[in-house]
Amino acid sequence: MFKRIVLTLLSGAFVCPVACREEHTYLVDAANLAAVDDYLGKIGYRVTKTRHGGAFFATHVELGGKDERRDARELFTHIKHTLRPLVHFIEMVMRAMQSDEFLFAGAVIEANKLMAAIDSNPSFRNDLQSLATQLKGISADGSDRGRLDKVMRRLRDDGYLVLSNPDREIYQVTGKIEGSGANLRSARMTSFAQHA
């Protein structure tokens, strides 16, 4: 388990109870967390929690080296191509589902209910088309249902959603959403990346 968790964290993944239940349970134990953090510290990383504590991820201990600059540039590219559309998706879901609650780890999104709300409101259809255009590689052409499926699939592939019930098209939000693409890491890297 230790090796699997270390490799998972170093891959840039977020370890949360939705996407990585066993790994998350392992890291919740303080002794296991300390052991993983100690190991990562020897290679210049540390384990960090998202702001709300729903997921663990790896961050650099120090910034300034070539690898850290590369990671910072990759993060800002990721922000441009994924996080802005993610924020628009979250806003659209909240409005369509008439919820004031921000999406959190474990929250459920029923694609059929979301599609029904989109079908009944031209504003949501425009939002979906705009969202499909923002996400690189997703065409705004085609049916609304096709666009929604592609958006949901993309967010699943990017680790923000897990398809928990394929038959009913029910997705669960992962802890990665709390980090919004590692907002803690990006906050630490922002000033450095601007000078890189």
Accessible surface in RSA format (square Angstrom, percent):
REM  Atomic radii and reference values for relative SASA: ProtOr
REM  Chains: A
REM  Algorithm: Lee & Richards
REM  Probe-radius: 1.40
REM  Slices: 20
REM RES _ NUM      All-atoms   Total-Side   Main-Chain    Non-polar    All polar
REM                ABS   REL    ABS   REL    ABS   REL    ABS   REL    ABS   REL
RES MET A   1    90.28  46.8  42.94  28.4  47.34 112.7  45.34  38.6  44.94  59.5
RES PHE A   2    69.99  35.0  67.76  42.0   2.23   5.8  67.76  41.1   2.23   6.4
RES LYS A   3   150.88  73.6 146.94  90.2   3.94   9.4  92.22  83.0  58.66  62.5
RES ARG A   4   110.40  46.4 104.99  53.5   5.40  12.9  56.12  76.7  54.27  32.9
RES ILE A   5     0.00   0.0   0.00   0.0   0.00   0.0   0.00   0.0   0.00   0.0
RES VAL A   6     7.94   5.2   7.94   7.2   0.00   0.0   7.94   6.9   0.00   0.0
RES LEU A   7   100.63  56.0  95.72  68.5   4.91  12.3  96.04  67.4   4.60  12.4
RES THR A   8    28.43  20.2  22.65  23.0   5.78  13.8  14.89  20.0  13.55  20.5
RES LEU A   9     1.30   0.7   0.00   0.0   1.30   3.3   0.00   0.0   1.30   3.5
RES LEU A  10    68.23  38.0  37.55  26.9  30.67  77.1  39.28  27.6  28.95  77.9
RES SER A  11    88.47  74.8  44.35  59.2  44.12 101.6  48.91 104.2  39.56  55.4
RES GLY A  12    33.48  41.3   0.00   N/A  33.48  41.3  24.39  66.9   9.09  20.3
RES ALA A  13    33.32  30.6  25.33  39.1   8.00  18.2  32.64  46.0   0.68   1.8
RES PHE A  14    11.44   5.7   3.96   2.5   7.48  19.5   3.96   2.4   7.48  21.4
RES VAL A  15     0.00   0.0   0.00   0.0   0.00   0.0   0.00   0.0   0.00   0.0
RES CYS A  16     0.14   0.1   0.14   0.2   0.00   0.0   0.00   0.0   0.14   0.2
RES PRO A  17    45.66  33.3  45.43  41.4   0.23   0.8  45.52  37.6   0.14   0.9
RES VAL A  18    29.69  19.5   9.91   9.0  19.78  47.7  11.56  10.0  18.13  49.2
RES ALA A  19    49.41  45.4  18.23  28.1  31.18  70.9  20.23  28.5  29.18  77.3
RES CYS A  20    23.89  18.1  19.25  21.5   4.64  10.9   4.82  12.2  19.07  20.6
RES ARG A  21   162.51  68.2 156.43  79.7   6.08  14.5  59.15  80.8 103.36  62.6
RES GLU A  22   107.71  61.8 100.57  76.1   7.15  17.0  42.04  81.3  65.67  53.6
RES GLU A  23    23.08  13.3  23.08  17.5   0.00   0.0   0.00   0.0  23.08  18.8
RES HIS A  24    25.63  14.0  25.63  17.8   0.00   0.0  18.22  18.8   7.41   8.6
RES THR A  25    91.93  65.4  84.31  85.5   7.62  18.2  67.90  91.2  24.03  36.3
RES TYR A  26    51.32  24.0  45.31  25.8   6.01  15.6  35.31  26.5  16.01  19.7
RES LEU A  27     0.07   0.0   0.00   0.0   0.07   0.2   0.00   0.0   0.07   0.2
RES VAL A  28    93.26  61.4  72.80  65.9  20.46  49.3  75.62  65.7  17.64  47.8
RES ASP A  29    69.93  49.0  60.20  59.9   9.73  23.0  19.94  46.9  49.99  49.9
RES ALA A  30    79.60  73.2  68.55 105.8  11.05  25.1  70.67  99.5   8.94  23.7
RES ALA A  31    74.17  68.2  58.19  89.8  15.97  36.3  66.58  93.8   7.59  20.1
RES ASN A  32    38.34  26.4  37.85  36.6   0.49   1.2   0.49   1.2  37.85  36.6
RES LEU A  33    47.42  26.4  47.42  33.9   0.00   0.0  47.42  33.3   0.00   0.0
RES ALA A  34    60.85  55.9  50.45  77.9  10.40  23.7  57.64  81.2   3.21   8.5
RES ALA A  35    48.13  44.3  35.93  55.4  12.20  27.7  44.40  62.5   3.73   9.9
RES VAL A  36     0.00   0.0   0.00   0.0   0.00   0.0   0.00   0.0   0.00   0.0
RES ASP A  37    52.09  36.5  49.61  49.4   2.48   5.9   5.66  13.3  46.43  46.3
RES ASP A  38    85.40  59.8  74.97  74.6  10.42  24.6  25.30  59.6  60.09  59.9
RES TYR A  39    95.83  44.7  94.86  54.0   0.98   2.5  51.93  39.0  43.90  54.1
RES LEU A  40     0.00   0.0   0.00   0.0   0.00   0.0   0.00   0.0   0.00   0.0
RES GLY A  41    39.73  49.0   0.00   N/A  39.73  49.0  19.67  54.0  20.05  44.9
RES LYS A  42   154.07  75.2 115.93  71.1  38.14  90.8  79.79  71.8  74.28  79.1
RES ILE A  43    85.12  48.4  60.43  45.0  24.69  59.5  69.71  50.2  15.41  41.8
RES GLY A  44    32.60  40.2   0.00   N/A  32.60  40.2  28.66  78.6   3.94   8.8
RES TYR A  45    53.74  25.1  53.74  30.6   0.00   0.0  26.77  20.1  26.96  33.2
RES ARG A  46    95.97  40.3  95.97  48.9   0.00   0.0  23.54  32.2  72.43  43.9
RES VAL A  47    20.88  13.7   2.34   2.1  18.54  44.7   2.34   2.0  18.54  50.3
RES THR A  48    22.54  16.0  18.20  18.5   4.34  10.3  22.06  29.6   0.48   0.7
RES LYS A  49   102.62  50.1  93.59  57.4   9.03  21.5  41.26  37.1  61.37  65.4
RES THR A  50     3.59   2.6   0.00   0.0   3.59   8.6   0.00   0.0   3.59   5.4
RES ARG A  51   166.07  69.7 134.35  68.5  31.72  75.5  53.48  73.1 112.59  68.2
RES HIS A  52   135.26  73.9 101.31  70.4  33.96  86.9  70.03  72.2  65.23  75.9
RES GLY A  53    29.24  36.1   0.00   N/A  29.24  36.1  13.37  36.7  15.87  35.5
RES GLY A  54    14.10  17.4   0.00   N/A  14.10  17.4  14.10  38.7   0.00   0.0
RES ALA A  55     0.15   0.1   0.00   0.0   0.15   0.4   0.15   0.2   0.00   0.0
RES PHE A  56     2.00   1.0   2.00   1.2   0.00   0.0   2.00   1.2   0.00   0.0
RES PHE A  57     3.20   1.6   3.20   2.0   0.00   0.0   3.20   1.9   0.00   0.0
RES ALA A  58     8.46   7.8   3.08   4.8   5.38  12.2   3.08   4.3   5.38  14.2
RES THR A  59     4.06   2.9   3.05   3.1   1.02   2.4   4.06   5.5   0.00   0.0
RES HIS A  60     8.29   4.5   6.00   4.2   2.29   5.9   3.54   3.6   4.75   5.5
RES VAL A  61    62.97  41.4  53.53  48.5   9.43  22.7  53.75  46.7   9.22  25.0
RES GLU A  62   130.32  74.8 124.34  94.1   5.99  14.3  43.68  84.5  86.65  70.7
RES LEU A  63    49.57  27.6  18.78  13.4  30.80  77.4  19.83  13.9  29.74  80.0
RES GLY A  64    33.73  41.6   0.00   N/A  33.73  41.6  20.31  55.7  13.42  30.1
RES GLY A  65    35.59  43.9   0.00   N/A  35.59  43.9  29.54  81.1   6.05  13.5
RES LYS A  66   162.49  79.3 155.44  95.4   7.04  16.8  98.48  88.6  64.01  68.2
RES ASP A  67    76.15  53.3  74.67  74.3   1.48   3.5  10.64  25.1  65.51  65.3
RES GLU A  68    32.17  18.5  32.17  24.3   0.00   0.0   0.80   1.5  31.37  25.6
RES ARG A  69    82.65  34.7  82.65  42.1   0.00   0.0  11.64  15.9  71.01  43.0
RES ARG A  70   106.17  44.6 106.17  54.1   0.00   0.0  46.72  63.9  59.45  36.0
RES ASP A  71    26.64  18.7  22.69  22.6   3.95   9.3   8.40  19.8  18.24  18.2
RES ALA A  72     0.00   0.0   0.00   0.0   0.00   0.0   0.00   0.0   0.00   0.0
RES ARG A  73   128.71  54.0 123.59  63.0   5.11  12.2  68.71  93.9  60.00  36.4
RES GLU A  74    98.24  56.4  91.31  69.1   6.93  16.5  42.93  83.0  55.31  45.2
RES LEU A  75    10.66   5.9   6.39   4.6   4.27  10.7  10.30   7.2   0.37   1.0
RES PHE A  76    70.14  35.1  64.66  40.1   5.48  14.3  65.19  39.5   4.96  14.2
RES THR A  77    77.17  54.9  72.32  73.3   4.85  11.6  49.19  66.1  27.98  42.3
RES HIS A  78    52.18  28.5  46.45  32.3   5.73  14.7  34.37  35.4  17.80  20.7
RES ILE A  79    39.96  22.7  39.96  29.8   0.00   0.0  39.96  28.8   0.00   0.0
RES LYS A  80   123.48  60.2 114.63  70.3   8.85  21.1  60.14  54.1  63.34  67.5
RES HIS A  81    52.48  28.7  51.42  35.7   1.05   2.7  33.51  34.5  18.97  22.1
RES THR A  82    12.27   8.7  12.27  12.4   0.00   0.0   0.00   0.0  12.27  18.5
RES LEU A  83    17.30   9.6  17.18  12.3   0.12   0.3  17.30  12.1   0.00   0.0
RES ARG A  84   141.99  59.6 138.41  70.6   3.57   8.5  45.29  61.9  96.70  58.6
RES PRO A  85     2.29   1.7   2.00   1.8   0.28   1.0   2.24   1.9   0.04   0.3
RES LEU A  86     1.83   1.0   1.80   1.3   0.03   0.1   1.83   1.3   0.00   0.0
RES VAL A  87    70.62  46.5  70.40  63.7   0.22   0.5  70.62  61.4   0.00   0.0
RES HIS A  88    79.70  43.6  75.51  52.5   4.18  10.7  46.29  47.7  33.41  38.9
RES PHE A  89     1.09   0.5   1.09   0.7   0.00   0.0   1.09   0.7   0.00   0.0
RES ILE A  90     6.08   3.5   6.08   4.5   0.00   0.0   6.08   4.4   0.00   0.0
RES GLU A  91    86.47  49.6  84.42  63.9   2.05   4.9  31.88  61.7  54.59  44.6
RES MET A  92     2.44   1.3   2.22   1.5   0.22   0.5   2.03   1.7   0.41   0.5
RES VAL A  93     5.17   3.4   5.17   4.7   0.00   0.0   5.17   4.5   0.00   0.0
RES MET A  94    41.84  21.7  40.16  26.6   1.68   4.0  37.54  31.9   4.29   5.7
RES ARG A  95   112.17  47.1  99.92  50.9  12.25  29.2  64.12  87.6  48.05  29.1
RES ALA A  96     8.84   8.1   0.00   0.0   8.84  20.1   0.00   0.0   8.84  23.4
RES MET A  97    70.16  36.3  47.03  31.1  23.13  55.1  32.42  27.6  37.74  50.0
RES GLN A  98   167.73  93.8 130.69  95.5  37.03  88.2  43.33  92.2 124.40  94.4
RES SER A  99    43.58  36.8  32.84  43.8  10.75  24.8  26.40  56.2  17.18  24.1
RES ASP A 100   145.84 102.2 119.39 118.8  26.45  62.5  38.15  89.8 107.69 107.4
RES GLU A 101   115.25  66.2 107.93  81.7   7.32  17.4  49.36  95.5  65.89  53.8
RES PHE A 102   107.62  53.8  97.82  60.6   9.80  25.5  97.82  59.3   9.80  28.1
RES LEU A 103    15.36   8.6  14.76  10.6   0.60   1.5  15.19  10.7   0.16   0.4
RES PHE A 104   100.32  50.2  99.83  61.8   0.49   1.3 100.32  60.8   0.00   0.0
RES ALA A 105    21.21  19.5   7.30  11.3  13.91  31.6   7.46  10.5  13.74  36.4
RES GLY A 106    23.00  28.4   0.00   N/A  23.00  28.4  12.92  35.5  10.08  22.6
RES ALA A 107    11.30  10.4   7.00  10.8   4.30   9.8  11.30  15.9   0.00   0.0
RES VAL A 108    84.51  55.6  56.60  51.2  27.90  67.2  56.60  49.2  27.90  75.7
RES ILE A 109     4.55   2.6   1.52   1.1   3.03   7.3   4.55   3.3   0.00   0.0
RES GLU A 110    43.36  24.9  39.81  30.1   3.54   8.4   4.64   9.0  38.72  31.6
RES ALA A 111     1.00   0.9   1.00   1.5   0.00   0.0   1.00   1.4   0.00   0.0
RES ASN A 112    76.73  52.9  70.45  68.1   6.28  15.1  29.97  72.1  46.76  45.2
RES LYS A 113   121.65  59.3 115.97  71.2   5.67  13.5  73.04  65.7  48.61  51.8
RES LEU A 114     0.00   0.0   0.00   0.0   0.00   0.0   0.00   0.0   0.00   0.0
RES MET A 115    14.19   7.3  14.19   9.4   0.00   0.0  14.19  12.1   0.00   0.0
RES ALA A 116    61.55  56.6  50.17  77.4  11.37  25.9  56.50  79.6   5.05  13.4
RES ALA A 117    16.47  15.1  10.13  15.6   6.33  14.4  15.79  22.2   0.68   1.8
RES ILE A 118     0.00   0.0   0.00   0.0   0.00   0.0   0.00   0.0   0.00   0.0
RES ASP A 119    82.47  57.8  67.05  66.7  15.43  36.5  23.83  56.1  58.64  58.5
RES SER A 120    91.12  77.0  54.50  72.7  36.62  84.4  49.14 104.6  41.98  58.8
RES ASN A 121    46.85  32.3  46.18  44.6   0.67   1.6   4.99  12.0  41.86  40.5
RES PRO A 122    82.92  60.4  82.61  75.3   0.31   1.1  82.83  68.4   0.09   0.5
RES SER A 123    50.93  43.0  44.87  59.9   6.06  14.0  32.20  68.6  18.73  26.2
RES PHE A 124    20.51  10.3  20.51  12.7   0.00   0.0  20.51  12.4   0.00   0.0
RES ARG A 125    79.15  33.2  77.86  39.7   1.28   3.0  20.91  28.6  58.24  35.3
RES ASN A 126   100.03  69.0  94.73  91.5   5.30  12.8  24.69  59.4  75.34  72.8
RES ASP A 127    41.59  29.1  36.37  36.2   5.22  12.3  10.96  25.8  30.63  30.5
RES LEU A 128     0.00   0.0   0.00   0.0   0.00   0.0   0.00   0.0   0.00   0.0
RES GLN A 129    81.06  45.3  81.06  59.2   0.00   0.0  13.95  29.7  67.11  50.9
RES SER A 130    53.09  44.9  45.01  60.1   8.08  18.6  31.09  66.2  22.00  30.8
RES LEU A 131     2.55   1.4   2.30   1.6   0.25   0.6   2.43   1.7   0.12   0.3
RES ALA A 132     0.00   0.0   0.00   0.0   0.00   0.0   0.00   0.0   0.00   0.0
RES THR A 133    92.87  66.1  71.54  72.5  21.33  50.8  67.21  90.3  25.66  38.8
RES GLN A 134    62.61  35.0  41.56  30.4  21.05  50.1  35.74  76.1  26.87  20.4
RES LEU A 135     2.12   1.2   1.32   0.9   0.80   2.0   1.32   0.9   0.80   2.1
RES LYS A 136   133.88  65.3 125.72  77.1   8.16  19.4  88.42  79.6  45.46  48.4
RES GLY A 137    80.91  99.8   0.00   N/A  80.91  99.8  40.15 110.2  40.76  91.3
RES ILE A 138    17.06   9.7   7.73   5.8   9.32  22.5   8.76   6.3   8.30  22.5
RES SER A 139    53.39  45.1  41.03  54.8  12.36  28.5  43.18  91.9  10.21  14.3
RES ALA A 140    23.43  21.5  17.34  26.8   6.09  13.9  17.34  24.4   6.09  16.1
RES ASP A 141   113.69  79.6 104.20 103.7   9.48  22.4  33.79  79.5  79.90  79.7
RES GLY A 142    61.96  76.4   0.00   N/A  61.96  76.4  38.98 107.0  22.97  51.5
RES SER A 143    71.25  60.2  53.25  71.1  17.99  41.5  51.59 109.9  19.66  27.5
RES ASP A 144    27.42  19.2  22.64  22.5   4.78  11.3   6.33  14.9  21.09  21.0
RES ARG A 145    64.72  27.2  63.28  32.3   1.44   3.4  49.98  68.3  14.74   8.9
RES GLY A 146    24.88  30.7   0.00   N/A  24.88  30.7  24.10  66.1   0.77   1.7
RES ARG A 147    19.34   8.1  18.26   9.3   1.09   2.6   0.78   1.1  18.57  11.3
RES LEU A 148     0.00   0.0   0.00   0.0   0.00   0.0   0.00   0.0   0.00   0.0
RES ASP A 149    42.80  30.0  40.57  40.4   2.23   5.3  11.51  27.1  31.29  31.2
RES LYS A 150    82.69  40.3  79.74  48.9   2.94   7.0  44.83  40.4  37.86  40.3
RES VAL A 151     0.10   0.1   0.10   0.1   0.00   0.0   0.10   0.1   0.00   0.0
RES MET A 152     0.95   0.5   0.95   0.6   0.00   0.0   0.95   0.8   0.00   0.0
RES ARG A 153   106.24  44.6 106.24  54.2   0.00   0.0  33.27  45.5  72.98  44.2
RES ARG A 154    58.46  24.5  55.22  28.1   3.24   7.7  12.97  17.7  45.48  27.6
RES LEU A 155     0.83   0.5   0.83   0.6   0.00   0.0   0.83   0.6   0.00   0.0
RES ARG A 156    81.58  34.3  72.66  37.0   8.91  21.2  21.36  29.2  60.22  36.5
RES ASP A 157   102.07  71.5  65.32  65.0  36.75  86.9  28.36  66.8  73.71  73.5
RES ASP A 158    38.87  27.2  29.91  29.8   8.96  21.2   9.01  21.2  29.86  29.8
RES GLY A 159    29.53  36.4   0.00   N/A  29.53  36.4  26.87  73.7   2.66   6.0
RES TYR A 160     0.22   0.1   0.22   0.1   0.00   0.0   0.22   0.2   0.00   0.0
RES LEU A 161     3.35   1.9   1.34   1.0   2.01   5.0   1.34   0.9   2.01   5.4
RES VAL A 162    46.41  30.5  45.19  40.9   1.21   2.9  46.41  40.3   0.00   0.0
RES LEU A 163    52.46  29.2  34.87  24.9  17.59  44.2  34.87  24.5  17.59  47.3
RES SER A 164    56.39  47.7  22.56  30.1  33.83  77.9  24.39  51.9  32.01  44.8
RES ASN A 165    47.29  32.6  45.70  44.2   1.59   3.8  10.27  24.7  37.02  35.8
RES PRO A 166    89.28  65.1  76.26  69.5  13.02  47.3  76.49  63.2  12.79  79.5
RES ASP A 167   140.47  98.4 105.87 105.4  34.60  81.8  31.32  73.7 109.15 108.9
RES ARG A 168   138.67  58.2 132.68  67.6   6.00  14.3  50.43  68.9  88.24  53.5
RES GLU A 169    52.74  30.3  52.74  39.9   0.00   0.0  18.48  35.7  34.26  28.0
RES ILE A 170    20.94  11.9  20.94  15.6   0.00   0.0  20.94  15.1   0.00   0.0
RES TYR A 171    16.27   7.6  16.27   9.3   0.00   0.0   0.07   0.1  16.19  20.0
RES GLN A 172    50.84  28.4  50.84  37.2   0.00   0.0   3.57   7.6  47.27  35.8
RES VAL A 173     0.00   0.0   0.00   0.0   0.00   0.0   0.00   0.0   0.00   0.0
RES THR A 174     1.57   1.1   1.57   1.6   0.00   0.0   1.57   2.1   0.00   0.0
RES GLY A 175     0.00   0.0   0.00   N/A   0.00   0.0   0.00   0.0   0.00   0.0
RES LYS A 176    32.08  15.6  32.08  19.7   0.00   0.0   7.68   6.9  24.40  26.0
RES ILE A 177     1.39   0.8   1.22   0.9   0.17   0.4   1.22   0.9   0.17   0.5
RES GLU A 178    19.31  11.1  13.62  10.3   5.69  13.5   4.93   9.5  14.38  11.7
RES GLY A 179     0.02   0.0   0.00   N/A   0.02   0.0   0.02   0.1   0.00   0.0
RES SER A 180    30.92  26.1  29.06  38.8   1.87   4.3  15.03  32.0  15.89  22.3
RES GLY A 181     2.92   3.6   0.00   N/A   2.92   3.6   2.32   6.4   0.61   1.4
RES ALA A 182     0.07   0.1   0.07   0.1   0.00   0.0   0.07   0.1   0.00   0.0
RES ASN A 183    40.89  28.2  36.55  35.3   4.34  10.5  23.63  56.9  17.26  16.7
RES LEU A 184    58.88  32.8  57.28  41.0   1.60   4.0  57.90  40.7   0.98   2.6
RES ARG A 185    50.49  21.2  50.31  25.6   0.18   0.4   3.81   5.2  46.68  28.3
RES SER A 186    16.46  13.9  16.46  22.0   0.00   0.0   1.97   4.2  14.49  20.3
RES ALA A 187    72.59  66.7  48.02  74.1  24.58  55.9  55.54  78.2  17.06  45.2
RES ARG A 188    91.21  38.3  74.29  37.9  16.91  40.3  49.97  68.3  41.24  25.0
RES MET A 189     1.03   0.5   1.03   0.7   0.00   0.0   1.03   0.9   0.01   0.0
RES THR A 190    45.05  32.0  45.05  45.7   0.00   0.0  36.06  48.4   8.99  13.6
RES SER A 191    69.28  58.5  68.13  90.9   1.15   2.7  43.46  92.5  25.82  36.2
RES PHE A 192    48.87  24.5  44.00  27.3   4.87  12.7  48.79  29.6   0.08   0.2
RES ALA A 193    18.77  17.3   5.54   8.6  13.22  30.1   5.68   8.0  13.08  34.7
RES GLN A 194   131.70  73.6  95.02  69.4  36.68  87.3  37.71  80.3  93.99  71.3
RES HIS A 195   157.13  85.9 121.71  84.6  35.43  90.6  87.41  90.1  69.73  81.1
RES ALA A 196    63.19  58.1   1.41   2.2  61.79 140.5  28.02  39.5  35.17  93.2
END  Absolute sums over single chains surface
CHAIN  1 A    10214.5       8355.1       1859.5       5399.1       4815.4
END  Absolute sums over all chains
TOTAL         10214.5       8355.1       1859.5       5399.1       4815.4
